[in-house]
């Protein structure tokens, strides 16, 4: 009997395409063919809607990572149109990988929902934007994934309650997450997965883990604790300009993550017999016998 579902790995490209469709296409192809990830996820933001005029026109807090003279110009440079996202989805379908996007505002939610992806992600920053969540419950029939980073228990309960009241909780996947880039191991707080499972395993569709840490050891523990969906930031080059690259895995990291998670999945079973066939020959040869 299989106890653990096969792990589902999302390579989160986010804005690591640097605003270039050709890099986004390569991210898709590499994630599908080399990394063997299950899904690749991008981001969609309407920056005029998200940012105040002061925020939009302010300089980037870290000019070395900026792609524009202001923070708004920087964000616009990294943004793809809904038609470009339609092209990304087509490339994903051709490559045999699931397309998905995080949405940060109502306009983006409506635009991405019009593409009818398999799932839409709500980042930690927006999981208390209840009007957007309500719109998705009413108008989008796919799976909705939500991260719980920088979120109070009261906000978490309100989020779950909204989905329950709308009869959409069985389409909801909630992710343990610590919002930082990168996150020290002491702040990953993996046992939150156990708390979330105890509270909501019978309520939501699945539990996930969205990691912003370094390396891939922690993700194995997250899976064994019950996180069936593992999401990691993904880039072609961690030295590229931008805030997320340093906290991302390069292709070989995603490939090894997928390989290791699948190996652990195959290992998480009970013995079907007291002495397995592979052991029988060794038992015959090596087991102590009274003479």
C-alpha positions in Angstrom: 0.0 0.0 0.0 1.4 3.4 -1.0 1.4 5.8 1.9 3.1 8.8 0.3 1.9 10.4 -2.9 4.5 11.0 -5.5 6.2 14.3 -4.9 5.1 17.2 -7.2 7.9 19.6 -8.0 7.4 23.2 -9.1 10.3 25.1 -10.6 9.5 28.7 -9.7 11.0 30.9 -12.5 9.2 34.0 -11.3 10.9 36.9 -12.9 14.2 35.2 -13.3 13.7 35.5 -17.1 15.0 39.1 -16.8 12.1 40.3 -19.0 13.3 38.3 -22.0 10.9 35.8 -23.7 13.8 33.8 -25.1 15.2 33.2 -21.6 11.7 32.3 -20.4 11.5 29.7 -23.2 14.9 28.2 -22.3 13.8 28.1 -18.6 10.7 26.1 -19.7 12.6 23.7 -22.0 15.4 23.0 -19.4 12.9 22.5 -16.6 11.0 20.0 -18.7 13.7 18.0 -20.3 16.7 18.3 -18.1 15.3 18.9 -14.6 12.1 16.7 -15.1 10.1 19.1 -13.0 6.3 18.8 -13.0 5.5 22.4 -13.4 7.1 25.8 -14.0 5.7 28.9 -12.5 6.0 32.6 -13.5 4.6 35.8 -12.0 2.0 38.4 -13.2 1.7 41.8 -11.7 -0.2 45.0 -12.7 2.3 47.4 -11.1 0.1 50.5 -11.4 -2.5 48.7 -9.4 -0.1 47.2 -6.8 2.1 50.2 -6.1 1.3 53.7 -4.9 2.6 56.5 -7.1 5.3 57.2 -4.5 6.4 53.5 -4.5 6.2 53.4 -8.3 8.4 56.5 -8.8 10.9 55.8 -6.0 14.3 54.4 -6.8 14.9 50.7 -6.5 16.1 49.9 -2.9 19.1 48.0 -4.4 20.1 49.9 -7.5 22.6 47.1 -8.6 19.6 44.8 -9.1 17.4 47.3 -10.9 16.3 47.1 -14.5 14.9 50.7 -14.5 15.5 54.2 -13.2 12.6 53.7 -10.7 11.1 50.8 -8.9 8.0 51.0 -11.1 10.2 51.0 -14.3 12.2 48.1 -12.9 9.0 46.0 -12.3 7.5 46.9 -15.7 10.7 45.8 -17.5 10.3 42.3 -15.9 6.6 42.0 -16.7 5.1 40.0 -19.5 1.7 40.7 -21.1 -1.2 38.3 -21.0 -0.5 37.4 -24.6 3.1 36.6 -23.8 1.8 34.4 -20.9 -0.4 32.6 -23.5 2.8 31.9 -25.5 4.5 30.7 -22.3 1.6 28.3 -21.7 1.9 27.0 -25.3 5.6 26.4 -24.9 5.0 24.5 -21.7 2.4 22.3 -23.4 4.8 21.6 -26.2 7.6 20.8 -23.7 5.3 18.5 -21.6 5.4 20.6 -18.4 2.6 22.3 -16.6 2.4 26.1 -16.9 1.4 28.2 -13.9 1.7 31.8 -12.6 1.5 33.6 -9.3 -0.9 36.6 -9.4 -0.5 39.6 -7.2 -3.6 41.7 -8.0 -7.1 41.6 -9.3 -6.2 42.5 -12.9 -3.5 39.9 -13.1 -5.9 37.3 -11.5 -8.5 37.9 -14.2 -5.9 37.9 -17.0 -4.3 34.6 -16.0 -7.6 33.0 -15.2 -8.6 33.7 -18.8 -5.8 31.3 -19.9 -7.4 28.5 -17.8 -4.2 27.1 -16.4 -4.2 24.0 -14.3 -3.5 26.0 -11.2 -2.9 29.6 -10.0 -0.7 30.5 -7.1 -1.3 33.3 -4.6 2.0 34.5 -3.0 2.3 35.0 0.7 2.1 38.8 0.2 -1.4 38.6 -1.2 -3.0 35.8 0.8 -5.1 38.3 2.7 -6.4 40.0 -0.4 -9.8 38.4 0.2 -11.6 40.2 -2.7 -9.1 38.6 -5.2 -9.5 35.2 -3.5 -13.3 35.5 -3.7 -13.1 36.4 -7.4 -11.0 33.3 -8.1 -13.4 31.1 -6.1 -16.3 32.5 -8.2 -14.7 32.6 -11.6 -11.8 30.2 -11.8 -12.4 26.4 -11.6 -8.8 25.2 -11.3 -6.6 24.5 -8.3 -5.6 27.4 -6.2 -2.3 27.3 -4.3 -1.6 29.7 -1.5 1.6 30.3 0.5 1.4 31.1 4.2 4.6 33.1 4.7 4.5 36.3 6.9 0.9 35.3 7.9 -0.8 35.4 11.3 -2.9 32.4 12.5 -5.9 34.7 12.4 -5.2 35.5 8.7 -4.6 31.8 8.0 -7.9 30.9 9.5 -9.8 33.6 7.6 -8.2 32.3 4.3 -9.2 28.7 5.0 -12.7 29.8 6.1 -13.2 31.7 2.8 -12.5 28.6 0.8 -14.7 26.4 3.0 -17.6 28.8 2.8 -17.3 28.9 -1.0 -17.1 25.1 -1.2 -13.6 25.4 -2.8 -11.4 24.0 0.0 -10.8 20.7 -1.9 -9.2 22.8 -4.7 -6.9 24.6 -2.2 -3.3 23.7 -1.6 -1.6 25.5 1.3 2.2 25.9 1.5 4.4 26.2 4.6 6.7 29.1 3.7 9.1 31.6 5.4 9.3 34.8 3.4 13.0 35.7 3.1 15.7 35.6 0.4 17.5 33.4 1.3 16.1 31.9 4.6 18.6 30.6 7.2 17.8 27.0 8.2 16.8 28.0 11.7 14.0 30.1 10.2 12.7 27.4 7.8 10.5 26.0 10.6 9.7 22.7 8.9 7.5 21.5 11.8 4.9 24.0 10.7 4.1 21.4 8.1 3.0 19.1 10.9 0.9 21.8 12.5 -0.7 22.7 9.2 -1.4 19.0 8.4 -2.9 18.5 11.9 -5.2 21.5 11.4 -6.1 21.2 7.7 -5.2 17.8 6.2 -8.9 16.8 6.1 -10.0 20.3 4.9 -7.7 21.2 2.0 -6.6 19.3 -1.1 -2.9 19.1 -0.3 -0.1 20.5 1.8 3.0 22.0 0.1 6.4 23.5 1.0 7.7 26.6 -0.7 11.4 26.9 0.2 13.7 29.9 0.0 16.7 28.2 1.6 20.0 27.1 0.2 20.6 23.5 -1.0 18.1 20.7 -1.3 18.4 18.7 1.9 15.6 20.5 3.7 13.1 19.7 0.9 13.5 15.9 1.5 12.5 16.4 5.2 9.6 18.6 4.1 8.3 15.8 1.9 8.6 13.1 4.6 6.7 15.4 7.0 3.8 15.5 4.5 4.4 18.3 2.0 3.4 16.6 -1.3 4.1 19.7 -3.4 7.6 21.2 -3.3 8.2 24.6 -4.8 11.7 26.1 -5.3 12.9 29.2 -7.0 14.7 28.4 -10.3 17.2 30.2 -12.5 19.6 29.5 -15.2 22.4 31.4 -13.5 22.5 32.4 -9.8 25.0 35.2 -10.5 22.5 37.1 -12.8 21.3 40.6 -11.8 18.1 40.5 -9.7 17.0 39.8 -6.2 15.8 36.2 -6.6 18.7 34.6 -8.4 20.9 34.1 -5.3 18.0 32.2 -3.5 17.3 30.1 -6.5 18.4 26.7 -7.7 20.2 26.3 -11.0 19.1 23.5 -13.4 21.3 20.9 -11.9 19.9 21.7 -8.4 16.3 21.2 -9.6 17.3 18.0 -11.4 18.9 16.6 -8.3 16.0 17.7 -6.1 13.5 15.8 -8.4 15.8 12.8 -8.5 16.2 12.7 -4.7 12.6 13.3 -3.9 11.6 10.4 -6.3 14.2 8.1 -4.6 12.8 8.9 -1.2 9.2 8.3 -2.5 10.2 4.9 -3.7 11.9 4.2 -0.3 8.9 5.2 1.9 7.2 1.8 2.2 6.8 -1.0 4.7 8.3 -4.5 4.0 5.8 -6.6 2.0 7.3 -9.7 3.6 9.2 -10.3 6.8 12.2 -11.3 4.6 12.3 -9.7 1.2 13.3 -11.7 -1.9 16.5 -9.5 -2.1 17.3 -10.6 1.4 16.5 -14.3 1.0 19.8 -15.2 -0.8 21.8 -13.2 1.8 19.9 -14.9 4.6 20.7 -18.3 3.2 24.4 -17.4 2.9 25.0 -15.2 6.0 22.4 -15.8 8.7 23.7 -17.4 11.9 22.7 -21.0 12.4 23.1 -23.3 15.4 25.5 -26.1 14.6 
